[in-house]
Amino acid sequence: MTNADSIYSFIVRKIKILDNDEPYSRAMCAKLRRAIGKHPGATPDIWEITMGEAPDNWSSHKGKPTLEEWAVHTTLSLYALHRQGKNRSMNQQGQSLGTAIGQLARDENKLKPIQRRFSSMATSTEFTELAYHARGLVQLLKAEDIPMDYPSFAKDLFWFQIPGYADPIRLRWGEDFYKTINKAERTDEQ
């Protein structure tokens, strides 16, 4: 199993925990939301969910978070934001980031602003910049009650950090976005 695949499985397990309607899950989501935009090591009260049961090869080296730790921390904190105030999971297998954002942009009046925000995220050159823009998009998804595939998003975040892999991730996001927009336009014309 590759590290990206283990991230996917890890996120699946953690989302099941966060989706439980019990005090622990609600408290952990609140803690994760407070950790948005912070360094993976900056918020010890979320380590239980972001690092508990993580494979040994994800451990940081010389105090620097690994690519896996950044991907997991960012994904789970954004998921907690998306899940806030919802009585159902905001994770939907097969609904990529591009597809979810494309659903936001189906309204012709929203298309240009959503395209700009999506483009700002996709053209990010640093991971923290990408995470910042992703947060804004997740807030829009939350407002419209549109879920997305968070385990796949976590894999994308992992690969995005590796030189040479960001462009294929961006391309897939763009393809999914425009497929969704084009599909909506064809449906409207019928």
Buried (B, 14 or more C-beta within 10 A) or exposed (E): EEBBEBBBEBBBEBBEBBBEEEEEBBEBBEBBBBBBEEEBBEBEEBBEBBBEEBEEEBEEEEEEBBBBBBBBBBBBBBBBBBBBEEEEBBBBEEBBBBBBBBBBBBEEEEBEEBBEBBBBBBEBEEBEEBBBBBBEBBEBBBEEEBBBBBBBBBBBBBBBBEEEBBEEBBEBBBEBBBBBBEBBEEEEEE
